[in-house]
Amino acid sequence: MNQTKTRFAPSPTGLLHLGNARTALFSALFGERFLLRIEDTDQERSRQEFVVDLMEDMRWMGLIWDEGPQTAKVTPDYFQSQRGEIYARYYDQLEREGLAYPCFCTATELEVSRKVQLSSGQPPRYSGKCGRLNPEDIERRLQKGLQATLRFRVPRNETVEFNDLVRGPQKFNTDDIGDFIIRRADNSPAFFFCNAIDDSLMGVTHVVRGEDHLSNTPRQLLILKALGLPSPEYAHISLVLGDDGAPLSKRNGSRSLNQLREEGYFPLALLNMLSRVGHHYENEGLMNWEALKQHFDISHLGKSPSRFDIEHLQHWQEEVVRSADEETLWNWLNKETRGLVPTQKKELFIDIVRSNCVFPSHAEEWAKILFTDELALSTELADMARQAGEPFFLAALDAAIAAGQDFNAFMSQLKTTSGAKGKALFMPLRAALSGRTDGPELVKLYQALEATLLRKRLAEYAGVAE
């Protein structure tokens, strides 16, 4: 039995964003073999640096392709810009068999025709005007130097049917399609054409792509049928919407993977979030790549658009941070943060990070609080500390000197000498020691602070110089 082969075929005209990353992920989860193809026929907008970024992003996510380019170097096998001779052979075949013809209609003519059709209540489609030209008419136009596109001759009064793995049975009348362009006037191949040819020649068995490509599918099936080439099965996944209900874009919440990586998101957090946008897993907990792939079920893909929620992504980020081992978290921290942490406090600090931080920037804040003199209390927190009174902090200072690193002994003595309890005990200490009312347990704050720094912060509110 042949393996299921899927593909991801991006155009390198920008950075990889969440919508395309989700398409790539679903393709990789579904396929037993996964192919990467670079669709760089748009020579004006395609950039090699975007290919570099794209491949780096996919490797960061853990989407390793079984077939495709291993570097950004342009090669004939997986870069469409190098496959022109292949497409030319199939163009020639279609023309020889009368299944494609040159079209000399100008953009103005086409726009006028479109407006006339719309005004009369008809769907806009090409009239087939140039399809009736005889060879002599075509030659005369070419001799005049007129540029021609190449149109596929769509058969009349037929039905194109296929079963979409997400949306079920689909049916299109060819009379509603109209002859469409498969080669532009500058001789570059149209998406419909080279995309379908490459899927077939590369042995792709299943195409997983956005629902905005659904209307392309009957055109591509017609091309492949005319050329006698095998066609894949299709699964058109729902689009991802932004926070304003419009298709996800940079304007309404989408980010590039490069941005997410720089912010400190773990790839596993992104995988767990994206794999659940429009897809249901029975297991609601954090899963590794193997589990995500094993339990991915294309029948669990929804038809309705899904909305991207940054809080959903942050939830999975927290899950990954909480479950990460010490070495992973240490390497995740910024170099500057690692430099602030005393060797003997490393294990304790990582424990604080695991319980209280979501991004490296949060860890950096706590490293500065715990291991430097940089402590800026807001007016509100400073007042909270002062309201406890100098006698309270004198008692705390005495208890800290007597107890050393023994937190329980420190608290026992402070409770006895100050008489404070509950919030009146904990909140002034937390404010004075960390400048925060949230964060690590008080015991961890106490043990993380060097003794001299701890006493200095208590002394500030005790009214004595330390």
C-alpha positions in Angstrom: 0.0 0.0 0.0 1.4 3.4 -1.0 2.2 5.8 1.8 0.2 9.0 2.3 2.3 11.8 1.0 1.4 15.4 1.8 3.2 18.7 0.9 3.6 22.3 2.0 4.2 24.6 -1.0 4.8 28.2 0.2 5.7 31.2 -1.9 8.9 32.8 -0.5 7.5 36.4 -0.6 7.5 37.1 3.1 7.9 35.6 6.6 6.0 32.5 7.6 2.9 33.5 9.6 0.5 31.5 11.8 -2.1 30.7 9.1 0.5 29.1 6.8 2.3 27.5 9.7 -1.0 25.8 10.6 -1.4 24.5 7.1 2.1 23.1 7.1 1.5 21.5 10.5 -1.7 19.8 9.5 0.0 18.5 6.3 2.9 17.1 8.3 0.6 15.6 10.9 -1.5 13.9 8.3 1.1 12.6 5.9 3.3 9.5 6.3 5.7 11.3 4.1 6.0 15.1 4.0 7.2 17.2 1.1 8.4 20.8 1.0 8.2 22.6 -2.4 9.1 26.2 -3.0 6.7 28.0 -5.3 8.9 30.9 -6.4 7.5 31.7 -9.9 6.8 35.3 -8.7 10.3 36.4 -9.5 9.6 40.0 -8.5 8.6 39.2 -4.9 10.4 35.9 -4.2 13.5 36.3 -2.1 16.1 33.8 -1.2 16.3 35.2 2.3 12.7 34.3 2.8 13.5 30.7 1.8 16.2 30.7 4.5 13.8 32.1 7.1 11.1 29.6 6.0 13.3 26.6 6.4 14.6 27.8 9.7 11.1 28.4 11.0 9.9 24.9 9.9 12.9 23.2 11.5 12.3 25.2 14.7 8.7 24.0 14.8 9.9 20.4 14.3 8.3 20.1 10.8 11.1 18.1 9.1 10.4 17.3 5.5 11.1 13.9 4.0 11.5 15.3 0.5 12.5 18.8 -0.5 15.4 21.2 -0.5 17.9 20.9 2.3 19.3 24.3 1.8 18.0 27.6 0.3 20.1 27.0 -2.8 17.8 27.0 -5.8 17.7 23.5 -7.4 15.6 22.1 -10.2 13.9 19.4 -8.1 11.9 21.5 -5.6 12.0 25.1 -6.8 9.3 25.9 -9.4 11.4 28.7 -10.9 13.7 25.9 -12.2 11.0 23.6 -13.6 10.1 25.7 -16.7 11.0 23.0 -19.2 8.7 20.6 -17.5 5.8 23.0 -17.7 6.6 23.8 -21.3 6.2 20.2 -22.3 2.7 20.1 -20.9 1.8 23.4 -22.4 2.9 22.0 -25.8 0.9 18.9 -25.3 -2.3 20.8 -24.5 -1.9 23.1 -27.5 -1.2 20.2 -29.9 -4.4 18.4 -28.7 -6.4 21.6 -29.0 -7.0 21.8 -25.2 -5.3 25.2 -24.8 -5.1 28.3 -27.0 -3.4 31.7 -27.1 -5.5 34.6 -25.9 -4.7 38.2 -27.1 -7.4 40.0 -25.1 -6.1 43.0 -23.3 -6.8 43.8 -19.7 -9.1 46.6 -20.8 -11.2 44.2 -23.0 -11.5 41.7 -20.2 -12.6 44.3 -17.7 -15.2 45.6 -20.0 -16.5 42.1 -20.6 -16.6 41.5 -16.9 -18.6 44.6 -16.2 -21.1 43.8 -18.9 -21.7 40.3 -17.5 -22.1 41.6 -14.0 -24.5 44.3 -15.1 -26.7 41.6 -16.8 -26.7 39.4 -13.7 -24.2 36.8 -15.2 -21.2 35.4 -13.3 -18.0 36.9 -14.9 -16.1 34.4 -16.9 -14.1 34.5 -20.1 -16.3 34.5 -23.3 -14.0 32.1 -25.2 -13.5 34.8 -27.9 -9.8 33.9 -28.7 -10.6 30.2 -28.6 -12.4 30.6 -32.0 -9.3 32.1 -33.8 -7.9 30.0 -36.6 -4.1 29.3 -37.0 -3.8 32.2 -39.5 -5.4 34.7 -37.2 -3.1 33.6 -34.4 0.0 33.9 -36.6 -0.9 37.4 -37.8 -1.3 38.6 -34.2 2.0 37.1 -33.2 3.7 38.6 -36.2 2.5 42.0 -35.0 4.3 41.4 -31.8 1.1 41.0 -29.7 1.6 39.2 -26.4 -0.6 36.2 -25.6 -1.6 34.4 -22.5 -2.4 30.7 -22.8 -5.9 29.6 -21.8 -7.1 26.1 -20.9 -10.1 25.1 -23.0 -12.7 24.0 -20.4 -15.1 21.3 -21.7 -18.7 22.5 -21.9 -21.6 21.1 -20.0 -19.7 18.7 -17.8 -19.6 18.2 -14.0 -16.4 18.0 -12.0 -16.9 16.0 -8.8 -14.6 15.1 -6.0 -14.9 14.2 -2.3 -13.2 16.7 -0.1 -11.9 15.1 3.1 -13.1 18.0 5.2 -16.1 19.3 3.3 -17.5 16.2 1.8 -18.8 15.7 -1.8 -18.2 18.7 -4.1 -19.7 19.3 -7.5 -18.9 22.0 -10.1 -20.4 22.7 -13.5 -17.8 23.5 -16.1 -20.0 26.1 -17.7 -19.6 28.1 -14.5 -15.8 28.1 -14.7 -14.9 29.4 -18.2 -11.6 29.1 -20.0 -8.8 30.2 -17.6 -5.2 31.3 -18.0 -2.5 28.7 -17.4 0.4 30.7 -18.7 0.8 34.5 -18.4 1.8 36.8 -21.2 5.4 36.9 -19.7 5.5 33.1 -20.1 5.4 32.5 -16.4 3.1 29.6 -15.3 -0.1 30.4 -13.5 -0.6 28.9 -10.0 -3.4 26.6 -11.1 -1.2 24.9 -13.6 2.3 24.4 -12.1 0.9 23.6 -8.7 -1.3 20.8 -10.0 1.5 19.5 -12.3 4.0 19.3 -9.5 1.6 17.7 -7.0 1.0 14.9 -9.6 4.6 14.5 -10.7 5.9 14.5 -7.2 3.5 11.8 -6.1 1.5 13.8 -3.6 -1.4 11.8 -2.6 -3.2 14.3 -0.4 -3.3 18.1 -0.6 -4.1 19.8 2.7 -4.7 23.5 2.1 -7.0 26.5 3.0 -10.6 26.6 2.0 -9.8 29.7 -0.1 -8.3 27.3 -2.6 -11.5 25.2 -2.9 -12.6 26.9 -6.2 -9.2 26.2 -7.7 -9.6 22.4 -7.3 -12.0 21.8 -10.3 -9.6 23.7 -12.6 -6.7 21.6 -11.4 -8.6 18.4 -11.8 -9.5 19.4 -15.3 -5.9 20.1 -16.2 -4.7 16.8 -14.8 -7.4 14.8 -16.5 -6.6 16.5 -19.8 -2.9 15.6 -19.4 -3.6 12.0 -18.3 -1.9 12.6 -14.9 -3.0 11.2 -11.6 -4.7 13.6 -9.2 -4.4 13.8 -5.4 -7.2 13.9 -2.9 -8.0 17.2 -1.3 -8.7 18.5 2.2 -9.7 22.1 2.4 -9.3 23.3 6.0 -11.1 26.2 7.5 -9.5 29.6 7.6 -8.2 31.2 10.8 -9.8 34.5 11.8 -8.2 37.3 13.8 -9.6 38.9 16.9 -11.8 41.1 14.7 -13.4 38.2 12.8 -11.5 39.0 9.6 -9.1 36.5 8.0 -5.9 36.3 10.2 -3.3 38.8 9.2 -0.6 41.0 10.7 -3.2 43.7 11.3 -5.5 41.6 13.5 -3.2 39.4 15.6 -1.1 37.2 13.4 2.7 37.1 14.0 5.6 35.6 12.1 7.2 32.6 13.6 10.4 34.6 13.8 8.6 37.1 16.1 7.3 34.3 18.3 10.8 32.7 18.5 12.3 36.0 19.5 9.7 36.5 22.2 10.7 33.2 23.7 7.8 30.9 22.8 8.6 27.2 22.8 7.9 25.4 19.5 5.9 22.8 21.4 3.5 25.4 22.7 2.9 26.6 19.2 2.4 23.0 18.0 -0.2 22.3 20.7 -2.0 25.5 20.0 -2.1 25.3 16.2 -3.0 21.6 16.1 -6.2 22.5 18.0 -7.3 25.5 15.9 -10.1 23.9 14.0 -9.1 20.4 15.0 -10.2 18.4 18.1 -8.1 16.1 20.2 -9.6 13.9 22.9 -6.6 14.5 25.0 -6.8 18.1 26.3 -3.3 18.0 27.9 0.1 18.9 26.6 1.3 16.4 23.9 4.7 15.9 22.3 5.1 15.7 18.5 4.7 11.9 18.4 1.4 12.0 20.3 0.1 15.0 18.2 0.8 13.0 15.0 -0.4 9.7 16.3 -3.8 11.1 17.3 -4.3 13.6 14.5 -7.6 12.7 12.8 -8.6 14.6 9.6 -12.2 13.7 10.3 -11.9 15.9 13.4 -11.3 19.0 11.4 -14.2 21.5 11.5 -15.7 23.3 8.6 -16.4 26.6 10.3 -13.7 29.2 10.6 -11.6 29.2 13.7 -10.5 32.2 15.7 -6.9 32.8 16.8 -6.6 33.7 20.5 -3.2 34.8 21.8 -4.3 33.6 25.3 -4.7 30.1 23.9 -1.1 30.2 22.8 0.0 31.6 26.1 -1.8 28.8 27.9 0.3 26.2 26.1 3.4 28.3 26.7 2.8 28.1 30.4 2.2 24.3 30.1 5.5 23.8 28.4 7.4 26.0 30.8 5.9 24.2 33.8 6.9 20.8 32.5 10.3 21.7 31.1 13.5 20.2 32.7 16.1 22.4 34.3 18.6 22.3 31.4 15.9 23.3 28.9 14.8 26.2 31.0 18.3 27.4 31.7 19.2 27.4 28.0 15.9 29.2 27.3 16.9 32.2 29.4 18.6 35.2 27.9 22.4 35.1 28.2 22.3 38.3 30.3 19.8 36.6 32.7 22.0 33.6 33.2 24.9 35.9 33.9 23.1 37.4 36.9 22.3 34.1 38.6 24.9 32.9 41.3 25.9 29.3 40.7 24.6 28.3 44.1 21.2 29.8 43.4 20.7 28.3 39.9 18.5 25.4 40.9 16.3 27.6 43.1 16.0 30.3 40.4 15.0 27.7 37.8 12.3 26.5 40.1 11.1 30.1 40.5 11.1 30.5 36.7 9.2 27.3 36.2 6.5 28.4 38.6 6.2 32.0 37.8 7.4 32.9 34.3 6.0 32.5 30.8 8.7 34.3 28.8 12.5 34.9 29.2 11.7 38.6 29.8 9.8 37.6 32.9 12.7 35.6 34.1 15.0 38.5 33.5 12.8 40.8 35.6 13.0 38.3 38.5 16.8 37.9 38.2 17.2 41.6 38.5 14.9 41.7 41.5 16.7 38.8 43.3 20.3 39.3 42.4 20.9 43.0 41.8 20.2 46.3 43.6 17.6 47.2 41.0 14.4 47.3 43.0 11.9 50.0 42.2 8.7 50.0 44.3 5.7 51.8 43.2 4.3 54.4 45.5 1.5 52.1 46.4 3.8 49.2 47.4 6.2 51.5 49.2 3.2 52.8 51.3 2.1 49.2 52.0 5.5 48.4 53.3 5.7 51.6 55.4 2.3 51.0 56.9 3.6 47.9 58.6 5.8 50.2 60.6 9.5 50.4 61.6 9.0 48.1 64.6 7.7 45.3 62.2 10.8 45.6 60.0 13.2 45.9 62.9 11.7 42.6 64.2 12.1 41.1 60.6 15.7 42.3 60.4 16.5 40.7 63.8 14.8 37.5 62.8 16.7 37.4 59.5 20.1 37.8 61.3 19.2 35.1 63.8 17.7 32.6 61.4 20.1 32.9 58.4 18.8 30.7 55.6 16.2 29.0 57.8 12.9 30.5 56.6 10.7 28.7 59.1 12.8 29.9 62.0 12.7 33.5 60.5 8.9 33.4 60.3 8.4 31.9 63.7 10.5 34.6 65.4 8.9 37.4 63.4 5.4 36.2 64.2 6.2 36.0 67.9 7.9 39.4 68.1 5.6 41.4 65.8 2.3 39.8 66.5 1.5 40.1 62.8 -0.3 37.4 60.9 -2.0 36.7 57.5 -1.7 39.5 55.0 -0.4 41.9 57.6 2.6 39.5 57.9 3.2 38.4 54.3 2.3 41.4 52.1 4.7 44.0 53.7 7.5 41.5 53.5 6.8 40.6 49.8 6.6 44.3 48.9 9.9 45.2 50.7 11.8 42.2 49.4 10.6 42.0 45.8 8.7 45.2 45.0 5.8 42.9 43.8 2.6 41.6 45.4 2.7 38.5 43.1 5.3 36.0 42.1 7.3 33.2 43.9 6.3 31.9 47.3 7.8 34.0 50.1 10.0 31.1 51.2 11.6 31.0 47.7 12.1 34.8 47.7 13.8 34.6 51.1 16.1 31.8 50.1 17.0 33.3 46.7 18.1 36.6 48.1 21.7 36.9 49.3 21.8 37.5 53.0 23.3 41.0 52.7 20.7 42.1 50.1 17.9 40.6 52.2 19.0 42.5 55.3 19.5 45.7 53.3 15.9 45.7 52.0 14.5 45.0 55.4 16.7 47.7 57.0 15.4 50.3 54.6 12.0 50.1 56.1 13.3 49.5 59.7 14.8 53.0 59.6 18.4 51.8 60.1 21.4 51.7 57.9 22.5 48.1 57.0 
